[in-house]
Amino acid sequence: MGNTNIWSETDQAWVTRYRASTAGKHVPAVALEERERDLLNAVREADIPAAELFGDASTLAADDVLELATTAETVRTSEGGGPRHAVKDAGGTLLVMGIVSAALLALRSGWSADIYFAHLVLAVSVAIPFIGWIAARALFAAGRSVAMTGAITSAVAIALAGIASAAALGNDHIAARAVPVPLLGVVLIIPGVVTLVWASRMRQQVLRTSWDDTDWLQRLRGGLRARLVPATTARGHVAEIKQALDASDTSAYEEYGHPLVLAREIADANRTSRSSLWWLWILTGIGSPLVSAVLVITAQSWANLTIPIAVLLLLASFVTPVAGWSRRPWAQKR
């Protein structure tokens, strides 16, 4: 923010709460800066503290977010708006996998462990599908279904080849003996940390502004399907817009803006899409911890901690439905 050091000491706590309440709420930075400038000018003109003039910072921020948040900013900062979100997700996934692997090594091997080539190949083969899934998910959200299919196919092929290679190597080839587990733990979490740092240093995503009409229409349809708009409805919207473009001299982007922004706006107005997205989120939030709990119990991979870990995962399966109940589509005013 350009006004970081301009607010008086009296108002610093208030403006800090205001900024915290607007952070990550899909309000363009320019709009936030302009709004904060207006607030500061009002405080100076009235010559009274911001809390007295505007009241609670969080309440004002909530009202401003409703007014200033844009669909374009939502798309820009979300999955499908650019590579940064996917890289951040990949970093988080690698970090969690590294921490879990280090913990398992410590439980099974104590302070030192032998490292086999087969285990290294297998570890990479297990990580590849997770990264491939993140890439495929980002491509799907961007409306690029063909590229998504390619990412999934490539990830599965590489993973299967790696698993086959690991099985062929067996346990006859040792890469290193008696390696300290704390050192291995550091090595295992480095990829995740490096990827997260890389994501934090990536340039801010910018929505594409140059489009060919054919590409634009394809991405619109892909964006609609990514938001779970029924195929028939999606085709109808695309056909309607194509017909309108054929009768005009303007490009699709000039007339309708970014295809993913329009797709999100259409999907948000479609009850079927909203309901499908909500149920997908709820079922994924419940199913993922439950499947993980079953795998933990079946494999007994956490030794004496197997039952406590499984219980935590079972409890985690209740978090999503409880948190998401207030966001159920049929209870939201539109």
Secondary structure, 3 states (H helix, E strand, C coil): CCCCCCCCHHHHHHHHHHHHHHCCCCCCHHHHHHHHHHHHHHHHHHCCCHHHHHCCHHHHHHHHHHHHCCHHHHHHHCCCCCHHHHHHHHHHHHHHHHHHHHHHHHHHHCCEEEEEHHHHHHHHHHHHHHHHHHHHHHHHHCCCHHHHHHHHHHHHHHHHHHHHHHHHHCCCCEEEEEEEHHHHHHHHHHHHHHHHHHHHHCCCCCCCCCCCHHHHHHHHHHHHHHCCCCHHHHHHHHHHHHHHHHCCCCCHHHHHCCHHHHHHHHHHCCHHHHHHHHHHHHHHHHHHHHHHHHHHHHHCCCHHHHHHHHHHHHHHCCHHHHHHHHHCHHHCCC
